[in-house]
Amino acid sequence: MTLIQVIVLYICGTVDSLLLLMHKGATCRQMSPLKHLLDPLVCTFVSALAILAGYGLARLVGDLKTNDMELLAVGVILVLFGAFLVRKGRTNEDIPERVDDSFTIQKVLVRSLVTNIDAVLVSFCAAIRDVRLATAMIVGLCANFIASFAGLEIGYRHGYVMKWMPMVSGALMILFGIYFAALIV
């Protein structure tokens, strides 16, 4: 995989973090500068754990793969995950934008664990394609922090917008999956 492919793949994988913190920003009354950094850092920390989990999972099954099978596996995983994101984007409900003082760091941590499942899958695919862990960590964590910070700011200033983002991300994942599967032929 080229560096550009890795960057695009991890950007697609950070859409859930962007939407999570956009929702949080849309429900906050006031935010301190520390809060502006703390919530994205929590999402980024969880993303680091997810990247490590994806690489660990790839190492567990690493001996079972052949070159064509690894491309097919990456393609199938990305197509299935992309289809899930497109479906999720189509059924995305409007989120009420009311003040929610109970939306705490602990809730962000728990929701980050759930929303970073895509980071595990993306990292698994990157590891199978022999992307170095250091490269994946740098790209993945930078993409996640930027997306999380941007989501929090957008939500705080403009409300919950971009409900269509999961569909765009899913479509890109499907295209990547088709690309990897087509490399077999």
N, C-alpha and C positions, 0 to 999 in steps of 0.2 A: 504494500500500500504506500502511496505517496503521502507526503505530509499534508497536502491539500485535502486528500481523501480522509485522512484521520481527523483533520480539523472539522470538515463538514459533517462527518459521522458523529463526532462529539457534540457539535452544535445541535444536531437533530436530537441527541440524547438529553439535552438540557432544557427542552421545552417545558417539561413538567415542573422543574424548579422555578422557571420563569413564571409560570402560571400560579404556582403555589404562593410565591411571594407577592405576585400581583394581587392575589386575593387578600393576602395579609395587609398589604399597603392600602387597599381599598377600604378596609374595615378599621383602620387606625385613626384615632383622633389626632394625636400629636406624636411625633417621633423625634427622639434625641439623636444627635450625630452618632452616639455609640450604638443605638438600635439600628441605624442605617447600615452599620458594618457587621453587627453581631449576627443578625438573622442570615445574611448571605454567607457569613463564615461558617455557621452551623450547617447550612446546605452543602457547602464546599467540603467540610469535614466528612459528612456522610457520603458525599460523592467519592472521596478518597478511599473510604472503606469499600464502597461498591466497586471501584476500579480494581482494588486488590482482590476482592471476591471473584470478579470476572476472570482475572488472570490466574487465580488459584484454581478455579473450576476448569479453565483451559489446560492447565498443567496436569490436572487429574486425568483428563481424557486425552492428553497429548500423545500418548503412545498408541492410541487406537485409530489414529487418522492416517490417511494417505493424502497425497497432494490434491487429487481430484475430489476426494471426499471432503476435505477441509473447505474447499471452495463451495461445494454444494451445501455443506452445513451452514456456512456463513450466509449464503444466499437465501436459504430457507428460513433461517432465524430472522434475517432482516425483513424479508417479505412478510412473514407472519407478524412480526412486531409492527411493521408499517401498517398492515391491515388493521391491527388493533388500534393504533393511533388514529387512523382515518375514521374508524367506527366511533371511537371515543369523541373525536371532534364533531362528528355529525350529531351525536346525542348529548353534547355538552349543554347543560342547563344554565340558565341565567343564575348568577350567584347574587343573593341580596347584599347590597352594600349598606350595611348598618354597622354602627360602632359595636365592636366585639372586644371588650377589654379582657376576655378570657383567652384570647389568642396569644398564648405565651411562647417563650422559647421552647418549652417542653413540647407543646403542640407542633411547633415548627420541626423539632427534632423527630418526632414520631411520623409526621407527614413526610418529612424528607426521606426517612427510611423506606416508606412506601413508594415515593415518587422516583427514587433512584434505582428501581429495578431495571429501568432501561439502561442505566450506566453499567450495570452488571452485564447485560446482554451485549452492549456495544463493546465493552472491554473484553468479553469472551471472544467476540469476533476479531477484535484487534490482536489479541494474543494468538489466536489461531493463524492469523496472517503475518505473524512474526514481527509485529510492531513492538519496539522495545518498551518495557514498563516505564522507564523514565520519560520517554516521549509521550506515552499515553497519560501519565500523571500530569505532566506540565500542560499539555493541551486540554485534557479533561477538566482539570481543576481551574485553569484560567477561564475556559468556556463556561463552567458552572458558576464561578463567582461573578463573572460579568453578566450572565443571564439572570442570576438571582438578584443581584444589585439592581439591574435594569428593571426587572419585574417589580421589585419593591418600590422603586421610584415612580414607575409608570402607574402602578396601582394607587400610590399615595397621592399623586398629583392629578390623575385623570380617571381613576376608577378602574374597574375590571373590564379591559378591552382586549382585543385580539383573541376572541373565543375560537377563531378559525385556525389558530396556530398548530394544534395537534394534527389537523388534516394536512397542512403543508409539510410538517415534519414527517408524518406517516408516508406521504407520497414520496418524499426524498428517500426514506428508508426502503420503500418498495423498489425504487429505481436502483439503489445501491445493491439490493438483494438480487435483482435481475442481472445487474452488471457482474456480480461475483459468480452467479450461476452460469452466465454466458461465457465466462472465461474457460469453462470446462470444454466447451465445443471447439 
